[in-house]
Amino acid sequence: MNDELAQSNAREGERIGRLAVEAGLADLELSDHELLTGFGKLRELAIAGEFKSSAAKPLPSPRRAQAPPPSASQTGGQRSAA
């Protein structure tokens, strides 16, 4: 019985992990504590039925983390003459 539970937990963990990556969470620099807190909030929303009212709405595409513009030290300190 414990083996079945362990296998079930592993499958669910892989499923949730894949979905988190698809949602763009892997692109964010978050600690385990921050992720766990976010998952807890997600659980609260699910229990409150917040997802059922939005089930017909398409999911937004995940935003990829964008690199900040290069600083002057990265570009050699040159400025354009505009």
N, C-alpha and C positions, 0 to 999 in steps of 0.2 A: 504494500500500500504506500509506503514512504517513497518507493522508487517511482510509482505512478505520479505522485504529487510533485516530486522533483522534476520529472520529465514535463509535466504540465506547466510548472513554473518556468522552466527553461524555454518552452515554446512561447509562452506569453511574454517573457522578457525579450526574446528575439523579435517578436511581433511589435511590441511597444518601441523597441530600439529602432527598428526599420522605419516606423511611422515618425518617430522623433527626428530621424535623419532627413526624411522626406519633407518634414515641416521646417527644416532649416535650423533646428536646435544645435546640431553639431557644428555649425558655423559660428556660434556664439561662445564667448569665453566665459563660461559659467562654472562655478564650483559645484561639487556634488550636493552641497547643502542648498545652494540656490536652485538647482534643478529639482531637488526633492521638495523644496518649498513650493515651487511652481506646479509640480505634479499634485501636491496636496490641494492647491487652489483649484486645479483642474478637476480633481475629485469632488470638491465641494460644489462646483458648477454643475457637474454631472448629476450629483445627488439632488440638487435643487431643480433639475429638469431644464436647465438653461440650453441644452443642446437640442432638445426636442422641438422647440419653437423655431430653431434656425436650421432644421434638417433639410429643408427644401432649398436653402441658399447655397450656392457654390462656395467652396472653400477658396480663400484668397491664395494666390501663389506665394510661396515663402520668399521673403526678401533675403537676398544673399548679403552677407556682411561686405561692405565696401571699404576698400583701403582709403585712409585719409589722404588728402593731397600731399605731395612731397613738400617737405620743409625746405627752407633756403639752404640748409646745410646739405641736404640730399641732392639739390640741384646745382651745387657749386656756388650758391649765393648770388647768381646772376638774376637780374630783373629785366623784364622786357621794357623797351622804350616806348610803350604805348601811352 
